[in-house]
Amino acid sequence: MGKRRSALWEKTVCHLYKGFQEVSSKEVNKFQMAYSNLLRANMDGLKKRDKKSKNKKSKAAQ
């Protein structure tokens, strides 16, 4: 058997781009911190959905 390579394949998805990023086992924590910071920075633009109440549905039916 061949040598086993210690690397983590992290799947990265960004809108229309899909790819794989090879990260060595020594740099896993650094990569995860950078990736989570990137995701947090881009979450600011998300909008919250308005919850639909049951009262509006029942009033509209009457």
Backbone hydrogen bonds, N-H to C=O, Kabsch-Sander energy under -0.5 kcal/mol:
donor,donor_aa,acceptor,acceptor_aa,energy
5,R,3,K,-0.5
7,A,5,R,-1.3
8,L,23,V,-3.4
9,W,7,A,-0.5
10,E,8,L,-0.8
10,E,21,Q,-2.5
11,K,9,W,-0.6
12,T,10,E,-0.5
12,T,19,G,-2.1
14,C,17,Y,-2.7
17,Y,14,C,-3.0
19,G,12,T,-2.1
21,Q,10,E,-2.2
23,V,8,L,-2.6
23,V,21,Q,-0.5
25,S,6,S,-1.1
27,E,24,S,-1.2
28,V,25,S,-0.6
31,F,27,E,-2.4
32,Q,28,V,-2.7
33,M,29,N,-2.3
34,A,30,K,-2.1
35,Y,31,F,-2.7
36,S,32,Q,-2.4
37,N,33,M,-2.1
38,L,34,A,-1.9
39,L,35,Y,-2.2
40,R,36,S,-2.5
41,A,37,N,-2.1
42,N,38,L,-1.3
43,M,39,L,-0.7
43,M,40,R,-0.8
45,G,42,N,-0.6
46,L,43,M,-1.5
53,S,51,K,-0.5
57,K,53,S,-0.8
58,S,54,K,-2.0
59,K,55,N,-2.2
60,A,56,K,-1.9
61,A,57,K,-1.3
62,Q,58,S,-0.9
